[in-house]
Amino acid sequence: MSNKTMIRESHVSRTAAMALMFLLAIYFLLPLYFLIVAATKPQGDLASTFGLWFSHFNLFENLSTLFSQGDGIFARWALNSVIYAVLGAAVGTLISALCGYALAKFKFRGREFLFSVVLGSILVPGTALALPLFLLFSTVGIVDTYFAVFLPSVVSPFGVYLARIFTVAAVPEEILESARLDGAGEFRTFFSVSFKLLTPSLVTIFLFQFVGIWNNFFLPAVMLQKESLFPITLGLYQWNHQIAHVPLLQESVITGSLVSIVPVIILFILLQRFWRTGLASGSLK
């Protein structure tokens, strides 16, 4: 095969790949664009205007209506989501880091079997565990509390799996042996040496858990009844079911959906330097 033919095939393949990526980008961004457009419209324009084109700009009025709806309950839902997601992701990341580190650096009987159990638990959908968790939490009396949503959120088998991979890739045995020879205990070695080396990777785990908890709907729907404890996802779902009786809630549901994705976007932008490094180290392993 001549060089000219190889160059032509390479150019065609590159063009086809770029075209496919462009189509996929449109496919994934189109719902976001529709949400932005719809959130800027007044209630009356939602059905009377084309869905993908702007009409009267009413975003600030929609935001004012959203945060005043139901005595400002949306702000409470947003705060609940922040509490669930930030604390749950932070504690869950720490637990995942400790478990992954132990599975990667300590040799003990049953280690590979335990890791296999962790891998197998990744395949179990969260919906399958919601009812057993509800029965368990009902027994101990913490249903319809913050703990009913928080406690299941801090356990992430996928986070443990990632932590083990990242630990093997980023923490050399020589550094650990040096710390131990200097008299450092295992916890001190982890927090003073390994934790710093794992920081970019742990940010990646934190982001995965944050997004998972922030978007979680089924678990809060099973565990919570008090409206004041709802996260944004469950609160907007409740409003959406009331649209038939209160049509004006439709614009608040749309605007609230737009507001709900803003923290996730901001977090990814702020932490992109770390999570890109974490993904790269995991892929190299």
ZIJO-V909465 format. One record per helix or strand. SS is the DSSP state (alpha for helix, beta for strand). FROM is the first residue (numbers start at 0). LEN is the number of residues. If there is no record, write none. Layout:
# ZIJO-V909465
ss=SS from=FROM len=LEN
ss=SS from=FROM len=LEN
This chain:
# ZIJO-V909465
ss=alpha from=2 len=37
ss=alpha from=44 len=4
ss=alpha from=58 len=10
ss=alpha from=72 len=33
ss=alpha from=110 len=12
ss=alpha from=125 len=15
ss=alpha from=145 len=8
ss=alpha from=156 len=14
ss=alpha from=172 len=9
ss=alpha from=185 len=29
ss=alpha from=217 len=6
ss=alpha from=226 len=3
ss=alpha from=231 len=10
ss=alpha from=248 len=36
